[in-house]
Amino acid sequence: MTIVCDVCGKKGARIRRVTRSFGKGKAAFLIEAVPVVSCPSCGESYLTANTLREIERIRLHRRQLTKDRVVPVATFGGAA
Ligand SMILES: [Zn+2]
């Protein structure tokens, strides 16, 4: 499925799903599978107004909507 690019108005833009971080410090959180429109004609990548609205909704309700995921981290202790 291709869509019309908001920036240059040409067809052929595609949606990629990416993980993005939002906010800073204690308020920081990740959203997975954020749809980013990327356009091969003008090289622009952007979020649609709809996506921004949904991100805002997630941000307001992030305590209910986020899952705590603990990522194991190892410390590299050897010499180079
Ligand atoms: Zn474009």
PDB file of the backbone (N, CA, C, O) and the ligand in Angstrom, with CONECT records:
HET     ZN  A 101       1
ATOM      1  N   MET A   1       0.840  -1.196   0.000  1.00  0.00           N
ATOM      2  CA  MET A   1       0.000   0.000   0.000  1.00  0.00           C
ATOM      3  C   MET A   1       0.878   1.251   0.000  1.00  0.00           C
ATOM      4  O   MET A   1       1.730   1.408   0.875  1.00  0.00           O
ATOM      5  N   THR A   2       0.683   2.119  -0.951  1.00  0.00           N
ATOM      6  CA  THR A   2       1.417   3.381  -0.945  1.00  0.00           C
ATOM      7  C   THR A   2       0.433   4.525  -0.734  1.00  0.00           C
ATOM      8  O   THR A   2      -0.745   4.427  -1.078  1.00  0.00           O
ATOM      9  N   ILE A   3       0.928   5.580  -0.177  1.00  0.00           N
ATOM     10  CA  ILE A   3       0.078   6.730   0.117  1.00  0.00           C
ATOM     11  C   ILE A   3       0.706   7.994  -0.451  1.00  0.00           C
ATOM     12  O   ILE A   3       1.863   7.999  -0.873  1.00  0.00           O
ATOM     13  N   VAL A   4      -0.074   9.052  -0.452  1.00  0.00           N
ATOM     14  CA  VAL A   4       0.410  10.329  -0.969  1.00  0.00           C
ATOM     15  C   VAL A   4       1.199  11.039   0.129  1.00  0.00           C
ATOM     16  O   VAL A   4       0.742  11.156   1.266  1.00  0.00           O
ATOM     17  N   CYS A   5       2.373  11.501  -0.228  1.00  0.00           N
ATOM     18  CA  CYS A   5       3.232  12.192   0.734  1.00  0.00           C
ATOM     19  C   CYS A   5       2.655  13.570   1.061  1.00  0.00           C
ATOM     20  O   CYS A   5       2.311  14.343   0.167  1.00  0.00           O
ATOM     21  N   ASP A   6       2.557  13.860   2.362  1.00  0.00           N
ATOM     22  CA  ASP A   6       2.060  15.174   2.812  1.00  0.00           C
ATOM     23  C   ASP A   6       3.023  16.304   2.463  1.00  0.00           C
ATOM     24  O   ASP A   6       2.618  17.460   2.339  1.00  0.00           O
ATOM     25  N   VAL A   7       4.285  15.966   2.308  1.00  0.00           N
ATOM     26  CA  VAL A   7       5.305  16.993   2.127  1.00  0.00           C
ATOM     27  C   VAL A   7       5.422  17.408   0.655  1.00  0.00           C
ATOM     28  O   VAL A   7       5.387  18.598   0.341  1.00  0.00           O
ATOM     29  N   CYS A   8       5.560  16.423  -0.250  1.00  0.00           N
ATOM     30  CA  CYS A   8       5.761  16.771  -1.660  1.00  0.00           C
ATOM     31  C   CYS A   8       4.542  16.465  -2.524  1.00  0.00           C
ATOM     32  O   CYS A   8       4.495  16.876  -3.684  1.00  0.00           O
ATOM     33  N   GLY A   9       3.554  15.751  -1.980  1.00  0.00           N
ATOM     34  CA  GLY A   9       2.327  15.493  -2.719  1.00  0.00           C
ATOM     35  C   GLY A   9       2.416  14.371  -3.736  1.00  0.00           C
ATOM     36  O   GLY A   9       1.476  14.152  -4.500  1.00  0.00           O
ATOM     37  N   LYS A  10       3.543  13.652  -3.756  1.00  0.00           N
ATOM     38  CA  LYS A  10       3.682  12.542  -4.698  1.00  0.00           C
ATOM     39  C   LYS A  10       3.243  11.228  -4.074  1.00  0.00           C
ATOM     40  O   LYS A  10       3.323  11.034  -2.861  1.00  0.00           O
ATOM     41  N   LYS A  11       2.776  10.327  -4.939  1.00  0.00           N
ATOM     42  CA  LYS A  11       2.436   8.987  -4.469  1.00  0.00           C
ATOM     43  C   LYS A  11       3.708   8.180  -4.263  1.00  0.00           C
ATOM     44  O   LYS A  11       4.756   8.494  -4.828  1.00  0.00           O
ATOM     45  N   GLY A  12       3.607   7.147  -3.457  1.00  0.00           N
ATOM     46  CA  GLY A  12       4.747   6.251  -3.294  1.00  0.00           C
ATOM     47  C   GLY A  12       5.339   6.260  -1.906  1.00  0.00           C
ATOM     48  O   GLY A  12       6.285   5.524  -1.628  1.00  0.00           O
ATOM     49  N   ALA A  13       4.783   7.102  -1.010  1.00  0.00           N
ATOM     50  CA  ALA A  13       5.268   7.089   0.369  1.00  0.00           C
ATOM     51  C   ALA A  13       4.830   5.793   1.044  1.00  0.00           C
ATOM     52  O   ALA A  13       3.757   5.265   0.750  1.00  0.00           O
ATOM     53  N   ARG A  14       5.644   5.294   1.927  1.00  0.00           N
ATOM     54  CA  ARG A  14       5.356   4.047   2.621  1.00  0.00           C
ATOM     55  C   ARG A  14       5.394   4.248   4.130  1.00  0.00           C
ATOM     56  O   ARG A  14       6.002   5.186   4.646  1.00  0.00           O
ATOM     57  N   ILE A  15       4.725   3.337   4.808  1.00  0.00           N
ATOM     58  CA  ILE A  15       4.715   3.396   6.264  1.00  0.00           C
ATOM     59  C   ILE A  15       5.686   2.368   6.822  1.00  0.00           C
ATOM     60  O   ILE A  15       5.623   1.181   6.502  1.00  0.00           O
ATOM     61  N   ARG A  16       6.577   2.856   7.659  1.00  0.00           N
ATOM     62  CA  ARG A  16       7.490   1.957   8.375  1.00  0.00           C
ATOM     63  C   ARG A  16       7.082   1.968   9.837  1.00  0.00           C
ATOM     64  O   ARG A  16       6.617   2.987  10.349  1.00  0.00           O
ATOM     65  N   ARG A  17       7.255   0.834  10.513  1.00  0.00           N
ATOM     66  CA  ARG A  17       6.947   0.764  11.945  1.00  0.00           C
ATOM     67  C   ARG A  17       8.243   0.814  12.715  1.00  0.00           C
ATOM     68  O   ARG A  17       9.121  -0.028  12.526  1.00  0.00           O
ATOM     69  N   VAL A  18       8.365   1.795  13.577  1.00  0.00           N
ATOM     70  CA  VAL A  18       9.606   1.950  14.323  1.00  0.00           C
ATOM     71  C   VAL A  18       9.315   2.083  15.819  1.00  0.00           C
ATOM     72  O   VAL A  18       8.200   2.400  16.232  1.00  0.00           O
ATOM     73  N   THR A  19      10.354   1.830  16.611  1.00  0.00           N
ATOM     74  CA  THR A  19      10.260   2.071  18.051  1.00  0.00           C
ATOM     75  C   THR A  19      10.827   3.447  18.322  1.00  0.00           C
ATOM     76  O   THR A  19      11.938   3.766  17.898  1.00  0.00           O
ATOM     77  N   ARG A  20      10.067   4.258  19.025  1.00  0.00           N
ATOM     78  CA  ARG A  20      10.521   5.608  19.319  1.00  0.00           C
ATOM     79  C   ARG A  20      10.429   5.881  20.800  1.00  0.00           C
ATOM     80  O   ARG A  20       9.563   5.339  21.486  1.00  0.00           O
ATOM     81  N   SER A  21      11.322   6.723  21.298  1.00  0.00           N
ATOM     82  CA  SER A  21      11.219   7.128  22.693  1.00  0.00           C
ATOM     83  C   SER A  21      10.640   8.531  22.744  1.00  0.00           C
ATOM     84  O   SER A  21      10.912   9.369  21.884  1.00  0.00           O
ATOM     85  N   PHE A  22       9.840   8.765  23.763  1.00  0.00           N
ATOM     86  CA  PHE A  22       9.186  10.054  23.952  1.00  0.00           C
ATOM     87  C   PHE A  22       9.415  10.507  25.376  1.00  0.00           C
ATOM     88  O   PHE A  22       9.577   9.688  26.280  1.00  0.00           O
ATOM     89  N   GLY A  23       9.428  11.807  25.574  1.00  0.00           N
ATOM     90  CA  GLY A  23       9.594  12.343  26.918  1.00  0.00           C
ATOM     91  C   GLY A  23      11.035  12.261  27.387  1.00  0.00           C
ATOM     92  O   GLY A  23      11.911  11.748  26.690  1.00  0.00           O
ATOM     93  N   LYS A  24      11.259  12.784  28.599  1.00  0.00           N
ATOM     94  CA  LYS A  24      12.611  12.820  29.146  1.00  0.00           C
ATOM     95  C   LYS A  24      12.608  12.348  30.588  1.00  0.00           C
ATOM     96  O   LYS A  24      11.605  12.454  31.294  1.00  0.00           O
ATOM     97  N   GLY A  25      13.745  11.829  31.010  1.00  0.00           N
ATOM     98  CA  GLY A  25      13.928  11.442  32.401  1.00  0.00           C
ATOM     99  C   GLY A  25      12.903  10.431  32.871  1.00  0.00           C
ATOM    100  O   GLY A  25      12.681   9.410  32.219  1.00  0.00           O
ATOM    101  N   LYS A  26      12.265  10.722  34.030  1.00  0.00           N
ATOM    102  CA  LYS A  26      11.300   9.788  34.591  1.00  0.00           C
ATOM    103  C   LYS A  26      10.076   9.625  33.720  1.00  0.00           C
ATOM    104  O   LYS A  26       9.409   8.591  33.765  1.00  0.00           O
ATOM    105  N   ALA A  27       9.776  10.643  32.926  1.00  0.00           N
ATOM    106  CA  ALA A  27       8.586  10.600  32.082  1.00  0.00           C
ATOM    107  C   ALA A  27       8.851   9.907  30.743  1.00  0.00           C
ATOM    108  O   ALA A  27       7.948   9.776  29.917  1.00  0.00           O
ATOM    109  N   ALA A  28      10.090   9.465  30.535  1.00  0.00           N
ATOM    110  CA  ALA A  28      10.422   8.862  29.247  1.00  0.00           C
ATOM    111  C   ALA A  28       9.783   7.490  29.104  1.00  0.00           C
ATOM    112  O   ALA A  28       9.685   6.725  30.063  1.00  0.00           O
ATOM    113  N   PHE A  29       9.368   7.209  27.931  1.00  0.00           N
ATOM    114  CA  PHE A  29       8.806   5.886  27.648  1.00  0.00           C
ATOM    115  C   PHE A  29       8.964   5.595  26.163  1.00  0.00           C
ATOM    116  O   PHE A  29       9.190   6.488  25.347  1.00  0.00           O
ATOM    117  N   LEU A  30       8.836   4.308  25.843  1.00  0.00           N
ATOM    118  CA  LEU A  30       8.985   3.878  24.455  1.00  0.00           C
ATOM    119  C   LEU A  30       7.632   3.500  23.888  1.00  0.00           C
ATOM    120  O   LEU A  30       6.775   2.975  24.598  1.00  0.00           O
ATOM    121  N   ILE A  31       7.447   3.764  22.626  1.00  0.00           N
ATOM    122  CA  ILE A  31       6.291   3.230  21.920  1.00  0.00           C
ATOM    123  C   ILE A  31       6.817   2.390  20.759  1.00  0.00           C
ATOM    124  O   ILE A  31       7.606   2.856  19.937  1.00  0.00           O
ATOM    125  N   GLU A  32       6.363   1.150  20.715  1.00  0.00           N
ATOM    126  CA  GLU A  32       6.773   0.272  19.624  1.00  0.00           C
ATOM    127  C   GLU A  32       5.789   0.380  18.466  1.00  0.00           C
ATOM    128  O   GLU A  32       4.619   0.712  18.656  1.00  0.00           O
ATOM    129  N   ALA A  33       6.273   0.101  17.292  1.00  0.00           N
ATOM    130  CA  ALA A  33       5.445   0.034  16.081  1.00  0.00           C
ATOM    131  C   ALA A  33       4.749   1.351  15.761  1.00  0.00           C
ATOM    132  O   ALA A  33       3.608   1.364  15.301  1.00  0.00           O
ATOM    133  N   VAL A  34       5.447   2.462  16.008  1.00  0.00           N
ATOM    134  CA  VAL A  34       4.913   3.767  15.626  1.00  0.00           C
ATOM    135  C   VAL A  34       4.989   3.879  14.100  1.00  0.00           C
ATOM    136  O   VAL A  34       6.058   3.683  13.523  1.00  0.00           O
ATOM    137  N   PRO A  35       3.866   4.193  13.440  1.00  0.00           N
ATOM    138  CA  PRO A  35       3.911   4.300  11.981  1.00  0.00           C
ATOM    139  C   PRO A  35       4.556   5.611  11.525  1.00  0.00           C
ATOM    140  O   PRO A  35       4.038   6.697  11.786  1.00  0.00           O
ATOM    141  N   VAL A  36       5.685   5.486  10.845  1.00  0.00           N
ATOM    142  CA  VAL A  36       6.372   6.654  10.295  1.00  0.00           C
ATOM    143  C   VAL A  36       6.221   6.600   8.779  1.00  0.00           C
ATOM    144  O   VAL A  36       6.539   5.590   8.151  1.00  0.00           O
ATOM    145  N   VAL A  37       5.738   7.684   8.200  1.00  0.00           N
ATOM    146  CA  VAL A  37       5.614   7.751   6.748  1.00  0.00           C
ATOM    147  C   VAL A  37       6.964   8.149   6.188  1.00  0.00           C
ATOM    148  O   VAL A  37       7.521   9.172   6.586  1.00  0.00           O
ATOM    149  N   SER A  38       7.502   7.353   5.262  1.00  0.00           N
ATOM    150  CA  SER A  38       8.748   7.786   4.631  1.00  0.00           C
ATOM    151  C   SER A  38       8.550   7.815   3.126  1.00  0.00           C
ATOM    152  O   SER A  38       7.985   6.901   2.526  1.00  0.00           O
ATOM    153  N   CYS A  39       9.034   8.898   2.542  1.00  0.00           N
ATOM    154  CA  CYS A  39       8.778   9.171   1.134  1.00  0.00           C
ATOM    155  C   CYS A  39      10.072   9.078   0.342  1.00  0.00           C
ATOM    156  O   CYS A  39      11.018   9.819   0.610  1.00  0.00           O
ATOM    157  N   PRO A  40      10.122   8.176  -0.630  1.00  0.00           N
ATOM    158  CA  PRO A  40      11.340   8.069  -1.444  1.00  0.00           C
ATOM    159  C   PRO A  40      11.504   9.254  -2.400  1.00  0.00           C
ATOM    160  O   PRO A  40      12.619   9.515  -2.852  1.00  0.00           O
ATOM    161  N   SER A  41      10.433   9.973  -2.718  1.00  0.00           N
ATOM    162  CA  SER A  41      10.539  11.096  -3.665  1.00  0.00           C
ATOM    163  C   SER A  41      11.272  12.278  -3.073  1.00  0.00           C
ATOM    164  O   SER A  41      12.156  12.847  -3.714  1.00  0.00           O
ATOM    165  N   CYS A  42      10.909  12.662  -1.832  1.00  0.00           N
ATOM    166  CA  CYS A  42      11.549  13.837  -1.237  1.00  0.00           C
ATOM    167  C   CYS A  42      12.448  13.464  -0.061  1.00  0.00           C
ATOM    168  O   CYS A  42      13.139  14.320   0.492  1.00  0.00           O
ATOM    169  N   GLY A  43      12.437  12.180   0.322  1.00  0.00           N
ATOM    170  CA  GLY A  43      13.329  11.728   1.381  1.00  0.00           C
ATOM    171  C   GLY A  43      12.870  12.082   2.780  1.00  0.00           C
ATOM    172  O   GLY A  43      13.608  11.887   3.746  1.00  0.00           O
ATOM    173  N   GLU A  44      11.649  12.605   2.899  1.00  0.00           N
ATOM    174  CA  GLU A  44      11.130  13.044   4.188  1.00  0.00           C
ATOM    175  C   GLU A  44      10.548  11.852   4.962  1.00  0.00           C
ATOM    176  O   GLU A  44       9.968  10.944   4.366  1.00  0.00           O
ATOM    177  N   SER A  45      10.705  11.860   6.286  1.00  0.00           N
ATOM    178  CA  SER A  45       9.990  10.926   7.157  1.00  0.00           C
ATOM    179  C   SER A  45       9.210  11.751   8.152  1.00  0.00           C
ATOM    180  O   SER A  45       9.752  12.687   8.741  1.00  0.00           O
ATOM    181  N   TYR A  46       7.964  11.425   8.348  1.00  0.00           N
ATOM    182  CA  TYR A  46       7.168  12.229   9.271  1.00  0.00           C
ATOM    183  C   TYR A  46       6.052  11.399   9.888  1.00  0.00           C
ATOM    184  O   TYR A  46       5.719  10.316   9.407  1.00  0.00           O
ATOM    185  N   LEU A  47       5.486  11.929  10.960  1.00  0.00           N
ATOM    186  CA  LEU A  47       4.343  11.302  11.619  1.00  0.00           C
ATOM    187  C   LEU A  47       3.093  12.041  11.173  1.00  0.00           C
ATOM    188  O   LEU A  47       3.101  13.265  11.049  1.00  0.00           O
ATOM    189  N   THR A  48       2.029  11.308  10.933  1.00  0.00           N
ATOM    190  CA  THR A  48       0.785  11.968  10.531  1.00  0.00           C
ATOM    191  C   THR A  48       0.119  12.610  11.748  1.00  0.00           C
ATOM    192  O   THR A  48       0.447  12.289  12.890  1.00  0.00           O
ATOM    193  N   ALA A  49      -0.820  13.521  11.488  1.00  0.00           N
ATOM    194  CA  ALA A  49      -1.558  14.180  12.559  1.00  0.00           C
ATOM    195  C   ALA A  49      -2.270  13.143  13.436  1.00  0.00           C
ATOM    196  O   ALA A  49      -2.333  13.277  14.658  1.00  0.00           O
ATOM    197  N   ASN A  50      -2.802  12.113  12.780  1.00  0.00           N
ATOM    198  CA  ASN A  50      -3.454  11.021  13.498  1.00  0.00           C
ATOM    199  C   ASN A  50      -2.513  10.321  14.464  1.00  0.00           C
ATOM    200  O   ASN A  50      -2.859  10.039  15.611  1.00  0.00           O
ATOM    201  N   THR A  51      -1.307  10.050  13.964  1.00  0.00           N
ATOM    202  CA  THR A  51      -0.296   9.375  14.778  1.00  0.00           C
ATOM    203  C   THR A  51       0.091  10.244  15.967  1.00  0.00           C
ATOM    204  O   THR A  51       0.240   9.746  17.083  1.00  0.00           O
ATOM    205  N   LEU A  52       0.254  11.549  15.726  1.00  0.00           N
ATOM    206  CA  LEU A  52       0.621  12.458  16.809  1.00  0.00           C
ATOM    207  C   LEU A  52      -0.475  12.512  17.874  1.00  0.00           C
ATOM    208  O   LEU A  52      -0.195  12.590  19.071  1.00  0.00           O
ATOM    209  N   ARG A  53      -1.729  12.469  17.414  1.00  0.00           N
ATOM    210  CA  ARG A  53      -2.852  12.456  18.360  1.00  0.00           C
ATOM    211  C   ARG A  53      -2.824  11.200  19.209  1.00  0.00           C
ATOM    212  O   ARG A  53      -3.039  11.254  20.420  1.00  0.00           O
ATOM    213  N   GLU A  54      -2.557  10.065  18.570  1.00  0.00           N
ATOM    214  CA  GLU A  54      -2.513   8.793  19.289  1.00  0.00           C
ATOM    215  C   GLU A  54      -1.343   8.765  20.276  1.00  0.00           C
ATOM    216  O   GLU A  54      -1.468   8.237  21.381  1.00  0.00           O
ATOM    217  N   ILE A  55      -0.207   9.338  19.869  1.00  0.00           N
ATOM    218  CA  ILE A  55       0.945   9.409  20.774  1.00  0.00           C
ATOM    219  C   ILE A  55       0.598  10.262  21.994  1.00  0.00           C
ATOM    220  O   ILE A  55       0.958   9.920  23.121  1.00  0.00           O
ATOM    221  N   GLU A  56      -0.099  11.365  21.763  1.00  0.00           N
ATOM    222  CA  GLU A  56      -0.513  12.234  22.855  1.00  0.00           C
ATOM    223  C   GLU A  56      -1.445  11.477  23.812  1.00  0.00           C
ATOM    224  O   GLU A  56      -1.343  11.619  25.030  1.00  0.00           O
ATOM    225  N   ARG A  57      -2.350  10.676  23.246  1.00  0.00           N
ATOM    226  CA  ARG A  57      -3.265   9.878  24.064  1.00  0.00           C
ATOM    227  C   ARG A  57      -2.473   8.866  24.904  1.00  0.00           C
ATOM    228  O   ARG A  57      -2.731   8.696  26.096  1.00  0.00           O
ATOM    229  N   ILE A  58      -1.512   8.203  24.267  1.00  0.00           N
ATOM    230  CA  ILE A  58      -0.699   7.222  24.986  1.00  0.00           C
ATOM    231  C   ILE A  58       0.088   7.906  26.099  1.00  0.00           C
ATOM    232  O   ILE A  58       0.222   7.379  27.203  1.00  0.00           O
ATOM    233  N   ARG A  59       0.613   9.111  25.777  1.00  0.00           N
ATOM    234  CA  ARG A  59       1.409   9.838  26.773  1.00  0.00           C
ATOM    235  C   ARG A  59       0.574  10.185  28.009  1.00  0.00           C
ATOM    236  O   ARG A  59       1.040  10.066  29.142  1.00  0.00           O
ATOM    237  N   LEU A  60      -0.655  10.612  27.771  1.00  0.00           N
ATOM    238  CA  LEU A  60      -1.522  10.979  28.883  1.00  0.00           C
ATOM    239  C   LEU A  60      -1.892   9.780  29.742  1.00  0.00           C
ATOM    240  O   LEU A  60      -2.097   9.904  30.950  1.00  0.00           O
ATOM    241  N   HIS A  61      -1.976   8.615  29.102  1.00  0.00           N
ATOM    242  CA  HIS A  61      -2.409   7.408  29.814  1.00  0.00           C
ATOM    243  C   HIS A  61      -1.275   6.407  29.946  1.00  0.00           C
ATOM    244  O   HIS A  61      -1.510   5.204  30.060  1.00  0.00           O
ATOM    245  N   ARG A  62      -0.032   6.910  29.929  1.00  0.00           N
ATOM    246  CA  ARG A  62       1.072   5.957  29.815  1.00  0.00           C
ATOM    247  C   ARG A  62       1.160   4.996  30.991  1.00  0.00           C
ATOM    248  O   ARG A  62       1.648   3.877  30.839  1.00  0.00           O
ATOM    249  N   ARG A  63       0.689   5.422  32.173  1.00  0.00           N
ATOM    250  CA  ARG A  63       0.758   4.506  33.316  1.00  0.00           C
ATOM    251  C   ARG A  63      -0.094   3.267  33.083  1.00  0.00           C
ATOM    252  O   ARG A  63       0.293   2.162  33.464  1.00  0.00           O
ATOM    253  N   GLN A  64      -1.245   3.446  32.463  1.00  0.00           N
ATOM    254  CA  GLN A  64      -2.097   2.294  32.172  1.00  0.00           C
ATOM    255  C   GLN A  64      -1.629   1.535  30.932  1.00  0.00           C
ATOM    256  O   GLN A  64      -1.831   0.327  30.814  1.00  0.00           O
ATOM    257  N   LEU A  65      -1.007   2.258  30.022  1.00  0.00           N
ATOM    258  CA  LEU A  65      -0.743   1.663  28.711  1.00  0.00           C
ATOM    259  C   LEU A  65       0.660   1.086  28.542  1.00  0.00           C
ATOM    260  O   LEU A  65       0.909   0.328  27.605  1.00  0.00           O
ATOM    261  N   THR A  66       1.570   1.438  29.438  1.00  0.00           N
ATOM    262  CA  THR A  66       2.917   0.889  29.275  1.00  0.00           C
ATOM    263  C   THR A  66       3.095  -0.340  30.128  1.00  0.00           C
ATOM    264  O   THR A  66       2.484  -0.483  31.188  1.00  0.00           O
ATOM    265  N   LYS A  67       3.948  -1.228  29.643  1.00  0.00           N
ATOM    266  CA  LYS A  67       4.318  -2.417  30.390  1.00  0.00           C
ATOM    267  C   LYS A  67       5.752  -2.218  30.831  1.00  0.00           C
ATOM    268  O   LYS A  67       6.601  -1.780  30.054  1.00  0.00           O
ATOM    269  N   ASP A  68       6.010  -2.539  32.069  1.00  0.00           N
ATOM    270  CA  ASP A  68       7.396  -2.474  32.518  1.00  0.00           C
ATOM    271  C   ASP A  68       8.140  -3.669  31.960  1.00  0.00           C
ATOM    272  O   ASP A  68       7.780  -4.821  32.200  1.00  0.00           O
ATOM    273  N   ARG A  69       9.154  -3.376  31.232  1.00  0.00           N
ATOM    274  CA  ARG A  69       9.972  -4.467  30.718  1.00  0.00           C
ATOM    275  C   ARG A  69      11.368  -4.301  31.259  1.00  0.00           C
ATOM    276  O   ARG A  69      12.014  -3.273  31.057  1.00  0.00           O
ATOM    277  N   VAL A  70      11.814  -5.300  31.932  1.00  0.00           N
ATOM    278  CA  VAL A  70      13.156  -5.231  32.481  1.00  0.00           C
ATOM    279  C   VAL A  70      14.107  -5.897  31.499  1.00  0.00           C
ATOM    280  O   VAL A  70      13.947  -7.062  31.133  1.00  0.00           O
ATOM    281  N   VAL A  71      15.076  -5.139  31.095  1.00  0.00           N
ATOM    282  CA  VAL A  71      16.049  -5.654  30.147  1.00  0.00           C
ATOM    283  C   VAL A  71      17.306  -6.024  30.918  1.00  0.00           C
ATOM    284  O   VAL A  71      17.899  -5.168  31.574  1.00  0.00           O
ATOM    285  N   PRO A  72      17.723  -7.286  30.850  1.00  0.00           N
ATOM    286  CA  PRO A  72      18.955  -7.662  31.552  1.00  0.00           C
ATOM    287  C   PRO A  72      20.157  -6.986  30.915  1.00  0.00           C
ATOM    288  O   PRO A  72      20.309  -6.964  29.694  1.00  0.00           O
ATOM    289  N   VAL A  73      20.994  -6.444  31.761  1.00  0.00           N
ATOM    290  CA  VAL A  73      22.176  -5.757  31.267  1.00  0.00           C
ATOM    291  C   VAL A  73      23.405  -6.380  31.894  1.00  0.00           C
ATOM    292  O   VAL A  73      23.467  -6.521  33.115  1.00  0.00           O
ATOM    293  N   ALA A  74      24.363  -6.747  31.103  1.00  0.00           N
ATOM    294  CA  ALA A  74      25.625  -7.289  31.606  1.00  0.00           C
ATOM    295  C   ALA A  74      26.706  -6.231  31.472  1.00  0.00           C
ATOM    296  O   ALA A  74      26.693  -5.422  30.544  1.00  0.00           O
ATOM    297  N   THR A  75      27.635  -6.248  32.406  1.00  0.00           N
ATOM    298  CA  THR A  75      28.765  -5.322  32.316  1.00  0.00           C
ATOM    299  C   THR A  75      29.955  -6.033  31.722  1.00  0.00           C
ATOM    300  O   THR A  75      30.346  -7.107  32.180  1.00  0.00           O
ATOM    301  N   PHE A  76      30.510  -5.449  30.734  1.00  0.00           N
ATOM    302  CA  PHE A  76      31.681  -6.038  30.080  1.00  0.00           C
ATOM    303  C   PHE A  76      32.900  -5.726  30.931  1.00  0.00           C
ATOM    304  O   PHE A  76      33.306  -4.570  31.050  1.00  0.00           O
ATOM    305  N   GLY A  77      33.482  -6.762  31.521  1.00  0.00           N
ATOM    306  CA  GLY A  77      34.559  -6.506  32.475  1.00  0.00           C
ATOM    307  C   GLY A  77      35.961  -6.827  31.960  1.00  0.00           C
ATOM    308  O   GLY A  77      36.950  -6.549  32.638  1.00  0.00           O
ATOM    309  N   GLY A  78      36.050  -7.404  30.781  1.00  0.00           N
ATOM    310  CA  GLY A  78      37.358  -7.829  30.272  1.00  0.00           C
ATOM    311  C   GLY A  78      38.138  -6.683  29.655  1.00  0.00           C
ATOM    312  O   GLY A  78      37.611  -5.591  29.444  1.00  0.00           O
ATOM    313  N   ALA A  79      39.368  -6.944  29.378  1.00  0.00           N
ATOM    314  CA  ALA A  79      40.194  -5.959  28.693  1.00  0.00           C
ATOM    315  C   ALA A  79      39.925  -6.029  27.194  1.00  0.00           C
ATOM    316  O   ALA A  79      39.438  -7.036  26.680  1.00  0.00           O
ATOM    317  N   ALA A  80      40.243  -4.969  26.523  1.00  0.00           N
ATOM    318  CA  ALA A  80      40.039  -4.919  25.072  1.00  0.00           C
ATOM    319  C   ALA A  80      41.088  -5.802  24.378  1.00  0.00           C
ATOM    320  O   ALA A  80      41.097  -5.903  23.151  1.00  0.00           O
TER     321      ALA A  80
HETATM  322 ZN    ZN A 101       7.533  13.334  -0.373  1.00  0.00          ZN2+
END
